[in-house]
Structures are given as C-alpha cells and as structure tokens.
Amino acid sequence: MVGLFVPLMDQDASHHANIALHMYQQHDYVNLIDDTGKDYLDKPHLHFWLAALSFNIFGVHDFAYKLPSFLMTILAVYATYRLGRLLYHNKQVGLISALIFASSQAEILANNDVRMDALLVSGIVLAIWQLTEAAYFDKWYNYLLGAFGLAIGFTAKGMIGFIMPCIAICWLPVYQRNWKKLFNWKWLTVLILFALFIAPCLYCYYLQFDLHPEKVVRGMKHVSGVKFILWNQNFERLQGKGWGNAHKDYFFFFHTELWAFLPWSLLTYFAFIDRIAFFIKNRFRYFKSMEFLTVGTIVFIFAIISSSSYQLPHYLNVLFPIFAIITAGELVTIAAANKQKVLSRLLKVQYFVIIVILVLLVLINAWYFPLHSWLISAITFILLAALGYTVFNEKLPLKKLVIASVLTAAITNILLNGNFYPQLINGYQSGIGLSKIVKEKGIPVNSIYNYYNHNESFNFHTRHLTPFIGIGGIKSKTTQHQPMWLFTTAQSKADLIKNSFKIIESYNYNSYRVTRLTPKFLNPKTRAQTVEQDYLVRVQ
C-alpha cells in the first residue's frame, strides 16, 4: 500500500502509463499508441484499459495507475489461499500459501514497478484454482470463472496466460491416472468461453493492425496483430527475435529465484527437491494426501523459460503462487509429521536469510539513502520489535518461521517503498524533477518539445505526450516568436548554443536509469560520477 504512492519508474512502467494516458485523453480505447506516437504491438489491452478506467475515476496520478494491479493482487492472494487449501485439503496450507505469495519480494515489486505481471499472475492463479475446482466438483460456474481467469491472463500478457493454467490443470488427471477426467467434453466449453472473453481484445488488434497493412511496426509492414498475439509473440521471445540482444542462460531463473522469491527462496528450493525425491522414491505412485500439480508445473515452465533466448527476471512471476503452495505444503507436512529436527534446521536457514536481509537494509537505509521519515522509522521500529518478540518468545517452530519471515518481508518493503524508492526516483529521475518545475513555473505544456531526448515520466507527470522537434522546427517557431521550451541533454543544449540559439531560461535535474543500479551509483562517494543532467531550456 505504501508503494502505491511511489512515483512511477522510467522505462516500462511510465511507458505503459503513457499508453493508458493516450487512451484517456483521446478517448481511443482501440489503438495502443505510446508517447512517441508509435503503434504498440507487444502486449494486449487489459492493463491499459484498467489504467485508463482508473484515470477516469481518480484522475491521472501514479496511484491511479497502480491501483488496478494492486486490487488484482488481492484477488491473486485469495485465489492462492483457495488453491492451496484445495490441493492439500488443509486450510492451514492455504493460509500459509497466501502469506508466502503476498510477502514474496518480486510480487510486492510488481505492485510498485507496475507492468502487466500482477494482472497476469492474478489471471493465472484464478484460472488454475477454478479449473481445479471444476475437475473436483464439476460445477458450471467453475468452468465459467476458469475461462474468465484464462482471458485475464491472455489479455494481460498474451498466450502464457492461457498456456500455463492449461499445463497446470493437466497434471491433476495425469497424476491420478484419471484419463476420463482429462478428456471430459466440458473442457471444450472453457475454450469456447475463453474465445468469447478475448474477442474484444482480438478485434482491437484487428482494427489497429490487420486493417492497416501499410503501417510500419518494428520496421515491418503487413503486420497481423491477431496472428502476433496468438502465435508470433511467444515464439519471437523464445527465439530472441526482435527483442534486442538475445542471450540464453539455462541457469538464469535458478539464481533469479534466490532474490525474487525472498525471504522464501531457499525454503522453496528445499520443498521442490524434497518433493521430487519423494516422487522418485515412490516411482510416481498416486497418494491421495499428495499433489503433483505444483511439481509438474514448475518443471514444465522452468524448462520453457530457461530455454528462451530472451530472458527477464519477471518471467518467473507466473510461478510465484505455485512456489508458495509447494512451500507451504511442505512446511505443514513436516510439522504434521512432528519432524522437529527438520523444522529446526529450516528455521536456522531462515534466520540466516533474515540476518542477511537486515544487514542489507541497514546498508541501504543508513548509508546509500539515509532514512529521514519519522513515520517510516516508527513503523519499522514496531515491526522490528514484533520480529524480536517472535524470535525469542514464540515456541512453535512452524509459527515462528512463518511469522518471522513475513515480518522481515514487511520491514524490507516498508523501508524500500517508504524511503529507498522515493529518494531514488524523486532524486534521480529527471522527468519527475523537471515536471515539477513545469508546474511551479506555469510553463505551458504545449510549448514543450523533445530535442534529442525523451523521458516517459516527464510526459506522464506533465500529463502531456511531448512531441519531438528538429533544428528546422526550432528555427521556424523561434522566427515566429512562439514560446519554445526544449527537454534536452547537456550535449544537445551545447549544440543549441553552437547553432546561435539564445537560452533565456534553463533548469536542470539529475538523470540516472534507476532500474539498473550499480555499486558505483549506490555508493554516495562515487554516485556523482554516474549521474548525468537533463535540461529544460527556453530558447529564442
């Protein structure tokens, strides 16, 4: 909730917010147009529709952009609880699954640096939960809601939102050897409903791209939007085509999980390995008290994303509910079997993780970006006191492990969202700093142009999609004595002076790509060497 009020980060989050801003300002909910005026092909419409709807209700604010993803994450937490409870026939597994998922680091980050991932994960876990209930109870509304979940995932990020739940649900009858359930004709109704639910999105792709073969998208003409989102998008990413420098690291997601699923990552590795060992030892025989859905889904999805030639950390987010359920199931199973030695060792592992996290938090919030807010300090102190009380007074190992881990996640993200990110983004995203100057000085946004520079957060926070201009356009407008403000770089500012333009007002602000932090930037002693300056200048 604290992260809802942190300004948007540059690159993807601000870029996507500007697509929604274009929808909102132009009342055009069909075409996806970014803040450079280009057609946007890569992702479907749901994220932008929901953000634009939120803008209509709350106005254009960072909070309004993030709110739909936050609300959908609450749905995902509940769906994770219900799915964990269903698979293990155990309410405690469901509750701990929900806690693990809700407190995983990258899931909280997905509600701060908001892209499509929170919506995608919500659609996926909703679909798996409802389709699993359909397999168990055969209720008509489960098929309907399952198809709806599939459609949310698809319209958020493409076919992965459809493929993953289908893979997951197939493991139920496969593990149970219930082939009749696998080939139940009612699954066809899910496909039909899914097709109906995604039809508006496909139709918009058809109107924007298929009806306009003359459009140049990524240097190509005759681009079919419908074919792209149904087919090409997935294979292009797997092959690394059209997505920058492709790289293939088969172990990328194995080490990404170590930070992305903190503070639970080591426990998840343990749970997965122990579960694999159990099934191998028992030759994959069916046990009513055991489930294979989580193991099979993890293996299959890891194989797909690890073989991709284009890999990003947030690809792993789709597995977070599954990670949470297998981890919770393992912990509760161990506790129910009264394996105190195992629990004691796992608790020691968590103590190690917690100590490492707390040391890093001290480094970040005492040296890199010192904490100044008394409110954040007070909340942190209360949470630390609760953590200390849990560690020294709680007797039950499982309860101590879960509560201490959740409190550590809370402390981490109160400090990150309440101190680190606000200082980082407000201090080193030039678009935010210069947009404040625009408001303070009353500079007309229609008189501002990009000159060899472009900044997504500047466009979003000025509520204006700033156009580009060249040297000829500048000469024409200054000759006509029109107000002329340029958003530019230090080098381009110097070029203006060389071209005999007079700069009569100039404002500058720190510029650094905050999504790619380096030790040299984080170190206050060397930070100045990494930071550039962006300028807002008035020329005549």
N, C-alpha and C positions, 0 to 999 in steps of 0.2 A: 504493500500500500504506500509506503514511503517512496518507492521507486516511481509511482505514478506521476509524481511532481518533479522528477528529474528531467531536465531538458533533453530533447532527442539527440542522439549521436549522429554525426555525419555519416555519409555513405548510405547504407541500405535503409536504416530507419527513417531518416529525413527524406531520402529519395522516395520511399513508398508513401510517406505522409504528403508529399507534394503531388503525387498522382491522385490521392484522395482529395487534396485541396483543389486540383483542377476539376474533378468531378463536382465538388461542392460549389465552386464559383461559376462554372459553366453550365451546371445542371445537365451534364452529359454523363450518364451512368452506363453507357455502352462502350465508349472508347477509352482505352488506357493510354494516357498521354503523360509523359514525365515532364519535369520542369525545364527541359531543354527543347520542348516541343516535339519530341520524337515519340513514335508509336512504341509502346512497351508490350513485348510479346511473352516474356519469360514466365510470369506467374498469372494464375486465374484471378477472378474478380472479387471473391468473397471478402478478403482482407480490406480492400479499398472501398467496397460497398459499406461495410460496417463502420469504417473510419469516417466516411462521408456522412453516414447517418448520424454518428456521434457528433460531428461538426454541426449538423443541422440542429441538434438538440442542445448542445453545450457551448457552441462557438468553436472557433479554431484555436485550440490550445494543445499543448503536449499531453495534458491529462485526458482530453477528449480522444486523442489518437490512440492512447494506450488502453483506455477503459474496455473496449470490446474484448481484447485479448485477455485482460485480467478476469473479466466475467466468465469467459470461456474456460479459463484455467480452473476456476472454482468448479465448473461442471466436470472438468477432467479429474480433479481431486475426488469428487463424489463418485464418478464412474470407476476410478481406480479402486476405491473402497468397495464398491459393489462387486466388481470383478474378482478382486482378491478374496472376498468373503464367499463368493460363489464357487470359485475353483477349489478352495480348501474346506468349504462347508464350515467355516470358522470366522466368527465376527472379529476376533482379535487380529487375525491375519489381515482382514480388510482394513481395520483401523490403522494398523502399523504401516500397511502398504500406502495408505493415503498420506500419512505423516512423512514417510520416506520420499514419496514423489513430490509432495508440496515443499519439502525442505532441500531438495537437490539443487545444487548451485546453478547449473545451466538453465534449469526451468525458471528459477527466480530471475536470472539474467534475461531470459526470453520475454519477461514482462517489463523489463527496463529498456533494453535494446530491442524494441519490438519490430519483428518481421512477421513472417507467416507461421513461424514454428509453433507458437502457443495454440493457434487455431487448428493447425494440422494435428498436433498431438491430441487435442480435445476431440476432434472428429474420429481419430483412430481408436482411442480407448473407449469412446461411446459406442462405436460400431462393434468392437470386439466384445464388450460387455453385453450388448443387446443381442448379437448373433449367438453368443454362448448361451444366453438365456433361452433363445429360440431353440437351440439344439437340446437343451434340457427340458424345457416346459412346453414348447410348441405353441406359444401364444401369438395371435395375429399381430398384436402391437409390437412385439419384439422384432418381427420381420420389417415392419414399417420403420421403427426407430433405428434398426440396424442399417437400413438403406439410407436413412437420413444422416447417420453418422458417416457413412461412406461418402455421401455427397459433400458433407462439410469438409472432410479431408481432401477430396478431389478439388473442390472449388477454392480451397486454400492454397494448395501447392502442386496439384497435378496427380498423376496416376499412383504415386506412392501412397496416397491417402486411401486408395481403393485396394491396391495390391497387398499391403501389409496386413490389414484385418482379414482378408481372404486367406492369406497364408496361415495366420494365427488360428483361425477357426477350423482349418482343415486338420490340424494336429489333434483335435478332440476325438473325432471318429477314428482317425488312424491309430492313435494310442489305445483306444478302447476296442479296436478291431470291429467297430460297428459300421460296416460298409453301407448298410441300409440308410443310416443317418447321413452319410456322406453324399449319397445320390438321391436325397429327398427332393422331390419335384418343387417343393415350396421355395427352395433357394432361387428358382427362376423368378419368383415374384420379387425377390430382393433386387435382382438385376433390372427388372422392368421398372420398379420404383426408383432405383438409383438413376436410371436413364432419364426418367421424368424430372427428378430433382436437379440434375445437372444441365438439363436442356436450356434454361435461360443463359447460363454461362457459355455454353457452346454456341448458342445463337449470337451472342455478343461478339465472340471470336469470329464467327462467320461474317457478321456485318462489318467488322473493323478490318479484317484481313482478306478473307476469301472473296469478298465482293470487290476488292481493290487490288488486283494483281500488279498494278503499276507502282504500288508503294515499295519503297526500298527499306528493308528491315535487315539489319546486320549485313549490309552490303548485297542483299539478295532481293530479287523480285519474284513474283508469283509464289508468295509465301501463304500457305494454308494455315490459318490459325487453329482450325479444328483438328487437322492432322497433327500439328505440332503438339498440342496439349494432350492428345490421346496417345501419341506414339513417339514423335521425334524427341520431345523434351527429355524423356527418360534415357534413351539410347545416346543422345548427344552428351549427356553428363557422364554416362558410363564410359564412353569413348574419349571424353575430354574435348570434343569438337566444339569450337565456338565459345569456349569458356576460359580464354586466357591460357596461361602456361599449365598444361596438364602435367600431373605428377601422380605416380602410383606408389603408395607406401602401404604394404599389406598389414603393417602393424600400427598404422596411424590412429585408428579408432581404439586400439588396445591401450595406448598411452593417453589418448584424449579422455577416455573414461575416467582416468585417475583424478583429473581435476574437474571434469564436467559433472560428475555424479558425487562430488564431495558433499557431505562428510561420509558417504556410504560406500564409496568406490571399492575399498578393499574388502568390505563385507560382501559386496555383490560378487566380486571375483571368487571369494570363498564359497558362497552359496551356489554359484554356477558350477564350479569344479566339483564340489561335493555331490551335487545333483547328477552331473554327468557320470561320476564314479558309481553312484547308486544304480543308475540305469544299466550301465555296462556290466556291473557285478551281477545284476539280476536279469541280464540278457533282454532288457526292454520288456519284461513281462508287465502286464497290467495290474496295478494296485489301485483299489478304489480310493485310498487315502492320499494318493499321489497324483500329480498332474504333469503333463508333458508339454502343454501349450507354451509355457514360458521358455523352456529349454529349446524346443524346436524353432520358435520364432526368433530367438536370439541368434542361434546358429545360422539360420537362413538369411536374416537381414544383415548380420555381420559379414557373411560371405559376399553378399551383393555389394554393400557399400565399400568393403575393403578391396574389392576388385575394380572399383570405379577409378577411372583415370583423372577424375576431378573430385577432390575430397575437401570438405569443410567440416569443422567441429560440430556445427548444429545438425548435420545429418544424423547424429547419434540421438538427438532428442526424441525421435519417434519410439525409441526403445525404453525411455525412462519409466513409463508405467509398468512395463514388463520387468525391468530391473527391480523396481520397488516391490512387486508382488513376489518374485522369486526370493528376494532377500528377506522379506517379512515371513514368507512361508518357511524358509529355512530356520530363521530365528525362533519362531513359535514351535516348530517341530522339535528343535533341540531342547527348548525349555520344557516342552511337554514330556520329553523322554528323560528329563531330570539329568541331563548331561552337564553337570556343574563345571567340570574341568574345561570343557569346550567353551562354555559361556564365559568362563573366567579369562580364557585366552583371547576370545573375541573382544572382551571388554578392555583388555590391555592393548589390543590393536587400536581400538577406538580412542583410548587415552593418548596413544602416540599421535594419531591423526589430529585430535583436538589440540594437543600441545603445539604441533607444527602450525596449525591454523592460527592459534592465538599469537604465536611468535610473529607470523607474517602480518597479522592485523596490527600489532604494536609497531612493526616496521613501517607499514603503510600509513597509519594514522598518527604516528608520533614523529616520523622523520620525513617521509615523502610528502604527505599533505597533512600537517598537524591539525588535530581536532579542535575546533573553536566553539561549536554549538553546545550550550549548556543543556539543551533538551536532549540531544543525541547522547551526550555524556551521561545524563541521568538515566536514560533508558538502558544504555549499555551497562551501567553500574548495577541496575536492578537485575538484568539478565545474567550478569556475571555472578551476582550473589545467589541467584537461583541455581546456576550451574554448580557453584561451590557446595550449596546445600545438598543438591542431588548426589554429587560425587561422595560426600562424606557421611550422608545420613540415610540415603536410600539403601535398603537391604536386598531387594530382589534384583539379581543381575540383569535380567532382560529389561526390566523397567528402568534401571539405572542407565543401561546402554542406550536405549531409545531416547529417553528424556535428555540426557547429556548431549547426544548428537543433535537433536532438534534445537536445543538451546544454543549450541555452537553455531548452527546454521543461521539462527535468528540474530545472534551477535554479529556474525560476519556481514550479513546483508543490511542490518541497521547501520553499521559503520560505512559500508560501501555506498548504499543509496542515500544515507543521511550526511555523509561527509566526503568520501573519496570522489564519487562520480560528480556531485555538484561542483566541487572545486576544480576538478579536471575539465569538465565540459564548459562551465562558465568562464574558466580562466584561459582555455587554450583552443576553443572553437571560435575562430574569428567571426563566423557568421552570426553567432549569438551576440557577441560583444558589439559588432558594428550595427546589428539590427536595433539594439537598444539606443545607439546613437541616433539612428534614423528617427526613432520615436521621440527621443528627448529634444532633438533639434527641429522636429516638424518637417523633415525633408520629404517632399512628395515622392512616393514610391514610383510613380510613372516617369519620373525624371532620372531613374537609376538604371544603369546598363552594366552588363558584364564585359570587361575588356581583358581578354586573355586570362580570365579567372572565372570560377563558377563555384558556388557553395550552396549545398542543399539546405542547410539550416538557416542561412541568410534568407533564402526565398521563403521558407516556411514561417519564420518569425517576423518577416515583414508582410506576410500574407499576400505576397506578390511574386509571380513567376517571372523573375528578372530576365529580359531578353539580352542577347549578345549584340555587340556592335563592333564594327571595324573602324579603322582610321578614317576612311572616307565618310562614314556616317557621323563620326565625331566632328569632322570639319564642316559638314553640311549643317548640323544642328547648332554649332557654335557660331557659324556665319549668320544664322537666323536669330542669334541671341536667345536661343532656347536654353532653359536650365539644364545643365548636363552634369550628372554625378556618375562616377565610374567605380565599380567594385573591381579592384585590380591587385596585382602583386607589386612587390618592391621593384623588380626589374622592369615591369611594364610601366610603372609610374615614371621611372627614369627615362624610358623610351618616349613617353608623352612630352617630357621636358625637352628632349632632343629634337622632337618634331615641332617645337616652338609653341606648344600649348602652355598657357599660364594656369598654374594651380593656385586657386584663390582660397580654398579651404581643404584641409587634409586631416583625416583621422585614421589611426592605425590600431591593430589589435593582434595579439598573439595567435599564431596558426600552427597547429600540430594535429596529425591524424591520430585521434585519441583511441581508435580501435586497434592500434598497433603500437603498444607500449614497449619501450626498450629500457634496459637498465640505465643507459646514459640519460634518458629523459627523466626517469623516476628519481634519479639522484639529484637533489636540489643544487649541488655544486656544479654539475655539468649540464643541467637542463637547458640553460640559455643557449648552449651550443647547438641544440637540436631544434630550437623553435624559430620559425620564420615569422614574417609580418605580412598581413594583408591590409589593404588600404581602401578607404572610401574617400574619393577626392572629387572636388568640384573644379571643373576646367572651363576656360574660356579662351 
